[in-house]
Amino acid sequence: MVSRYDTLVLGGGMAGLPLALRAARHGSVAFVEKETLGGTCLNRGCIPTKTMIASSTVAHQARRAAEFGVHVSAPDVDLAAVVDRKDRLVESIRRGSYRTVEKADDVDFFQAEGRFVGPRRLSVGGTEFDADRIFLAAGMRTAISPIDSLDQTPYHTARTLLDLRELPAHLIVIGGGYIGCEFAQMFRRYGPRVTVVQRAPRLLPDEDPEISAAVTDGFAADGIDVMVGTECVAVRGTAGQIQIECAEGTTLTGSDLLLAAGRVPNSDRLGIEHLGVDLDPDGFIPVDDNLHTTAENVWAIGDLRGGPRFTHTARDDADIVYRSVFRGEDRSTTGRVVPHAVFVDPEVASVGLTEAQAHGQGYDVLIGRQEFSGVPKARAIGNRRGLVKFVADAATDRILGCHIAGPEAGNLIHEAVIAMVANATYSDIARAIHVHPTIAEGINTAAGGIHREIGL
């Protein structure tokens, strides 16, 4: 017997979870998640990593205590206790998600793998059902690089490294993007030696080059070995003794290996060929501005649809499709302003175009910069590495982008985000009086405002 639902939501991450709950106000919902609610963000990404980064920051600050006139003994990091703290926090949030789903009327939750077996039919653990509306939110997974002998060599992914309970002696990280960088600095501040092998010519290659340079300086200060323009082609060894061979002829030996060289969409595991949905060459599902796919009454949201792949965009995707599909509102992704952050030190946050991108699009570009070394509060707290960089249209004074590496960058970026959403100009940021002394003064001075120190 085939059951029928008004709505099917496939994927229980930060896009699928809120959508399933809200869709239930408008009819029956089949909600399918093969693992645990919360997806990558809650279980294997944002929340657990930032919780563990917080522990590494405490250890780092303890080592710096003498700079502030405070004398303490050298920190001893108990990785098992760090992981236990992370697990408690994740579990407390996850329990809340399960309780909410359990209380939801008209939501049937299936915690099992789902695969399409017909044009609108999903099979879940031997049960089959159809749905009038289908929302695909199945996310992504770690990409396994084509490295010789990788299948015969022990390695970690971001997922498994979060559960490691003993500190490695020497962690080698393959990949210098946001995942590799966050894990590299986290573990270095726990104490082990860390080496990053990055195929691209710089860390965080999608960021403005000045931002990447500030992070590279921070890694050097932390004693992290960084090899850019270097491709890992082969690995060998056993647990505790891993050898890395690079195309350039370099050989490295470490105790543990982290593979952090990208992620791939889960579209190949859904039986999606039965839906009549197109895929792009990388396996993402193309969508229009309303997140509708090429198939009738099928939408793709979150990481699976390509484009900006963050928890905050996944949540916005869910809101857009709920309001447009279920409530008939005029909502789309057109013109949305999407910031992002990387939680390293100096912290990184960006929104909009980089300087190079703005030039490439033909803008007459105005650049505003402020080094944190010139911000009094940054000097007072001993965190003066990095900068604020605005990219503005010289012809209209419109803010095209903002890029920050420095203390509280992930919070500071929202000043630029709100300005861009509200159509405030670069000069408006300069005219806005900021509290002194604060880190936010760096935003004002980057825009040529009044908070620049006398003599600077």
C-alpha positions in Angstrom: 0.0 0.0 0.0 1.3 3.5 -0.9 0.6 6.3 1.5 -0.1 9.8 0.2 1.0 13.1 1.7 0.5 16.7 0.8 4.2 17.5 1.3 7.5 15.6 1.4 10.6 17.1 2.9 13.7 15.0 2.3 16.5 16.1 4.7 16.3 17.2 8.4 19.0 19.9 8.4 18.6 23.6 8.9 16.6 24.0 5.7 14.4 20.9 5.9 13.6 21.0 9.7 11.9 24.4 9.9 10.2 23.9 6.5 8.6 20.6 7.6 7.3 22.1 10.8 5.8 25.1 9.0 4.4 23.1 6.1 2.4 21.0 8.5 0.2 24.0 9.1 -1.1 23.4 5.6 -1.6 19.6 5.4 0.1 16.3 5.9 3.9 16.1 5.8 6.3 13.2 5.4 9.6 14.3 6.9 12.6 12.1 6.1 16.1 12.2 7.6 18.5 9.2 7.4 20.7 10.3 10.3 19.9 12.7 13.2 17.9 16.0 13.1 19.9 19.2 12.7 22.0 18.1 9.8 25.6 18.9 9.3 25.4 22.3 11.1 24.2 20.9 14.5 25.8 17.5 14.5 29.0 17.7 12.5 29.6 21.4 11.6 28.8 24.8 13.0 27.8 24.1 16.5 30.3 21.4 17.5 33.3 23.0 15.8 32.7 26.4 17.3 32.2 24.8 20.7 35.6 23.1 20.4 37.2 26.3 19.0 36.1 28.0 22.1 38.1 25.6 24.2 41.1 26.1 22.0 40.8 29.9 22.4 40.8 29.5 26.2 44.0 27.5 26.0 45.6 30.1 23.7 44.6 32.9 26.0 46.0 31.1 29.0 49.4 30.8 27.2 49.3 34.6 26.5 48.3 35.5 30.1 51.7 36.9 30.9 51.3 39.6 28.2 48.4 41.0 30.3 50.3 40.8 33.6 48.6 37.6 34.7 50.8 34.6 35.6 49.3 31.1 35.3 50.7 27.7 34.7 50.8 26.3 31.1 47.4 24.9 30.1 46.9 21.1 29.9 44.2 20.3 27.3 42.1 17.3 28.0 40.7 16.6 24.6 38.2 14.0 25.9 36.7 16.6 28.2 36.6 19.1 25.4 34.7 16.5 23.3 32.4 15.7 26.2 31.5 19.4 26.5 30.8 19.6 22.8 28.6 16.5 22.9 26.5 17.8 25.8 25.8 21.0 24.1 24.9 19.4 20.7 22.7 16.8 22.4 20.8 19.5 24.4 20.0 21.3 21.2 19.2 18.1 19.3 16.8 16.9 22.0 14.8 20.2 21.5 14.5 19.5 17.8 13.2 16.0 18.4 10.7 17.2 21.0 9.4 19.9 18.6 8.9 17.3 15.8 7.2 14.9 18.1 4.7 17.5 19.1 4.0 18.6 15.6 0.5 17.7 14.3 0.4 16.3 10.7 4.2 15.5 10.6 5.2 11.9 10.1 8.9 11.6 10.8 10.9 8.8 9.2 14.4 8.4 10.5 15.7 6.3 7.7 17.3 6.6 4.3 14.9 7.7 1.5 15.2 7.0 -2.2 12.9 7.8 -5.1 11.6 4.8 -7.0 9.1 6.6 -9.2 8.2 10.0 -10.5 6.8 11.2 -7.2 7.3 8.1 -5.0 9.8 7.7 -2.2 10.8 4.4 -0.6 11.8 4.6 3.1 12.7 1.4 5.0 10.2 -0.7 2.9 7.5 1.9 3.1 6.5 3.8 -0.1 4.6 7.1 -0.4 3.7 9.8 -2.8 3.5 13.5 -2.3 2.0 16.5 -4.1 4.9 18.8 -3.2 8.5 17.7 -2.8 11.3 19.6 -1.1 14.8 18.3 -1.5 17.1 19.3 1.4 19.5 16.4 1.5 22.7 18.4 1.9 26.3 17.5 1.2 29.1 15.2 2.4 32.9 15.3 2.5 34.6 14.9 -0.8 37.1 12.1 -0.9 40.1 13.2 -3.0 41.6 11.0 -5.6 44.8 10.4 -3.7 46.8 7.3 -4.3 46.4 4.6 -1.5 44.0 6.8 0.5 41.7 3.8 0.8 44.4 1.8 2.5 45.5 4.6 4.9 43.8 5.8 8.0 42.5 9.3 7.8 40.0 11.6 9.4 37.3 13.8 8.0 35.8 16.8 9.7 33.2 14.4 11.0 35.4 11.9 12.6 38.0 14.4 14.0 35.3 15.9 16.1 35.2 12.7 18.1 38.9 12.2 18.6 39.6 11.9 22.3 43.4 11.9 22.4 45.6 14.6 20.9 47.6 13.7 17.8 51.3 14.3 17.8 51.3 15.9 14.4 48.1 16.6 12.4 48.5 17.0 8.6 45.5 18.9 7.1 44.8 18.4 3.4 42.9 21.6 2.3 43.2 25.2 3.2 39.6 26.3 2.9 37.4 27.2 5.8 37.0 23.7 7.2 40.7 22.9 7.0 41.7 26.3 8.4 39.3 26.1 11.4 40.5 22.6 12.3 44.2 23.4 11.8 44.2 26.3 14.2 41.9 24.6 16.7 44.2 21.6 17.0 47.4 23.7 17.0 46.1 25.7 20.0 45.4 22.4 21.8 49.1 21.8 21.5 50.0 19.4 18.6 52.1 20.3 15.7 50.0 21.1 12.6 50.8 21.3 8.9 48.4 22.5 6.2 48.8 21.3 2.6 46.9 23.6 0.3 46.7 23.1 -3.5 45.6 26.7 -4.2 48.2 29.5 -4.0 46.9 30.8 -0.7 44.7 29.9 2.3 41.0 30.8 1.9 41.4 31.4 -1.8 37.8 32.7 -2.2 38.5 35.6 0.2 40.1 38.9 -0.7 43.9 38.4 -0.9 44.5 40.9 2.0 42.2 38.8 4.2 44.0 35.6 3.2 47.3 37.2 4.0 46.1 38.3 7.5 45.1 34.7 8.2 48.4 33.4 6.9 50.2 35.7 9.3 48.0 34.5 12.2 48.9 30.9 11.3 52.6 31.7 11.3 52.3 33.4 14.7 50.6 30.2 16.0 53.4 28.0 14.6 51.3 26.3 11.9 53.3 25.1 8.9 51.5 26.1 5.7 52.4 24.7 2.3 50.5 26.5 -0.5 50.6 25.6 -4.2 51.2 22.0 -3.0 49.2 19.0 -4.1 49.0 15.8 -2.1 49.1 12.9 -4.6 49.7 9.8 -2.4 49.5 8.7 1.2 50.8 5.7 3.0 51.3 4.4 6.5 49.4 3.2 9.6 47.8 5.0 12.5 50.4 7.2 14.2 52.8 7.1 11.2 51.3 8.7 8.0 53.4 9.7 5.1 52.2 12.3 2.6 53.7 12.5 -0.9 53.3 15.8 -2.8 53.4 16.4 -6.6 56.2 18.9 -6.1 58.4 16.2 -4.6 58.0 17.0 -0.9 57.3 14.2 1.6 55.8 14.8 5.0 55.3 12.5 7.9 52.7 13.0 10.6 50.7 11.0 13.1 47.2 11.9 11.8 45.7 13.0 8.5 42.6 15.2 8.1 41.0 15.3 4.6 39.3 18.7 4.2 39.5 19.4 0.5 35.9 20.1 -0.2 32.3 18.7 -0.1 30.0 17.1 -2.7 26.2 17.2 -2.9 24.2 14.1 -1.9 22.1 14.2 -5.1 23.6 10.9 -6.3 22.1 9.0 -3.3 18.5 10.0 -3.8 17.3 8.1 -6.9 16.8 11.6 -8.3 16.7 10.3 -11.9 13.1 9.3 -11.2 12.0 12.9 -10.5 13.0 14.4 -13.8 15.2 16.9 -12.1 18.2 18.3 -13.9 21.7 18.3 -12.3 24.7 20.5 -13.1 28.1 19.0 -13.8 29.0 19.1 -10.1 25.9 17.3 -9.0 24.0 20.3 -7.7 20.3 20.8 -8.5 19.8 24.0 -10.5 16.9 26.2 -9.2 15.2 29.4 -10.2 14.9 32.5 -8.0 12.0 30.7 -6.1 14.2 27.6 -5.6 12.0 25.6 -8.0 13.8 22.8 -9.9 13.1 21.8 -13.5 10.5 19.3 -12.3 6.9 20.3 -11.5 6.3 20.9 -7.8 9.8 20.0 -6.8 12.0 22.4 -5.0 15.7 22.2 -3.8 16.8 24.1 -0.8 20.0 24.4 1.3 23.4 23.1 0.1 21.9 20.8 -2.5 20.9 23.7 -4.7 24.4 25.1 -5.0 25.1 28.8 -4.7 25.9 30.2 -1.2 26.1 27.1 1.1 25.7 28.3 4.7 23.2 27.5 7.5 21.9 31.1 7.3 21.1 30.8 3.6 19.5 27.3 4.2 17.2 28.9 6.7 16.4 31.7 4.3 15.7 29.2 1.6 13.2 27.5 3.9 11.5 30.8 4.6 11.3 31.8 0.9 9.7 28.5 -0.2 7.3 28.4 2.7 6.1 32.0 2.1 6.0 31.7 -1.7 4.5 28.1 -2.0 2.2 27.9 1.0 1.3 31.5 1.6 1.4 32.9 -1.9 3.8 35.7 -1.0 6.1 37.3 -3.5 9.4 36.0 -2.2 12.6 35.0 -4.0 16.4 34.9 -3.7 16.8 37.9 -6.0 19.0 40.5 -4.5 19.6 38.8 -1.2 22.7 39.9 0.6 24.6 36.9 2.0 27.5 37.3 4.4 29.7 34.5 5.7 32.4 34.0 8.4 35.4 31.7 9.0 36.1 31.2 12.7 39.8 31.4 12.8 42.1 34.0 14.4 42.0 36.6 13.0 38.4 35.9 12.5 37.2 36.4 8.9 33.9 37.7 7.6 32.8 38.9 4.2 29.8 40.1 2.3 29.5 41.2 -1.4 32.2 41.7 -4.0 35.9 41.6 -3.4 38.0 44.4 -5.0 39.0 42.1 -7.9 35.4 41.0 -8.5 34.3 44.7 -8.5 37.0 45.7 -11.0 36.0 42.6 -13.1 32.4 43.8 -13.3 33.5 47.2 -14.5 33.0 49.3 -11.4 35.1 52.4 -10.7 36.1 51.2 -7.3 36.7 53.1 -4.1 38.6 51.2 -1.4 38.4 52.1 2.3 40.8 50.3 4.7 41.6 50.3 8.4 44.2 48.1 10.1 43.2 46.9 13.5 46.6 47.9 14.7 45.2 51.5 14.5 42.0 50.7 16.5 42.6 51.5 20.2 40.3 48.8 21.6 42.0 46.1 19.5 45.3 47.2 21.0 43.9 47.2 24.5 42.6 43.6 24.2 45.9 42.4 22.5 44.2 41.4 19.3 45.4 43.9 16.6 46.1 41.6 13.6 44.0 42.1 10.5 41.9 44.8 8.8 38.6 46.1 7.6 38.2 46.7 3.9 35.3 48.3 2.1 34.7 48.1 -1.6 32.4 50.9 -2.8 31.2 52.2 -6.2 33.0 55.5 -6.6 30.2 56.8 -8.9 27.3 56.1 -6.6 28.8 55.7 -3.1 27.1 52.3 -2.9 28.7 49.6 -0.8 29.7 46.7 -3.1 31.4 44.6 -0.4 33.1 44.5 3.0 35.8 42.2 4.1 37.1 41.8 7.6 39.9 39.9 9.3 40.2 40.7 12.9 38.5 40.5 16.3 34.7 39.9 16.3 34.6 40.0 12.4 31.6 37.7 12.3 29.7 40.2 14.4 31.1 43.4 12.8 30.1 42.3 9.3 26.5 42.8 10.1 27.0 46.6 10.1 27.8 46.3 6.4 25.1 43.8 5.7 22.4 46.0 7.2 23.8 49.0 5.3 23.6 47.1 2.0 20.1 45.8 2.7 18.9 49.3 3.6 20.7 50.9 0.7 22.8 53.0 3.1 26.0 54.3 1.5 29.7 54.2 2.3 29.4 57.8 3.4 26.5 56.9 5.8 28.9 54.5 7.6 31.4 57.3 7.9 28.9 59.7 9.4 27.5 57.2 11.9 29.0 57.9 15.4 30.4 54.7 17.0 31.0 54.1 20.7 34.6 54.7 21.8 36.5 52.5 22.6 35.1 49.6 20.6 36.2 47.3 17.9 33.4 48.7 15.7 35.3 52.0 15.4 37.4 50.1 12.8 34.3 50.0 10.6 33.8 53.7 10.8 37.4 54.6 10.1 37.6 52.2 7.2 34.8 54.3 5.7 36.8 57.5 6.4 34.8 58.4 9.5 35.6 60.4 12.6 37.1 57.7 14.8 40.5 57.6 13.4 43.2 58.2 16.0 44.8 61.7 15.9 48.1 61.4 13.9 47.0 58.3 12.0 
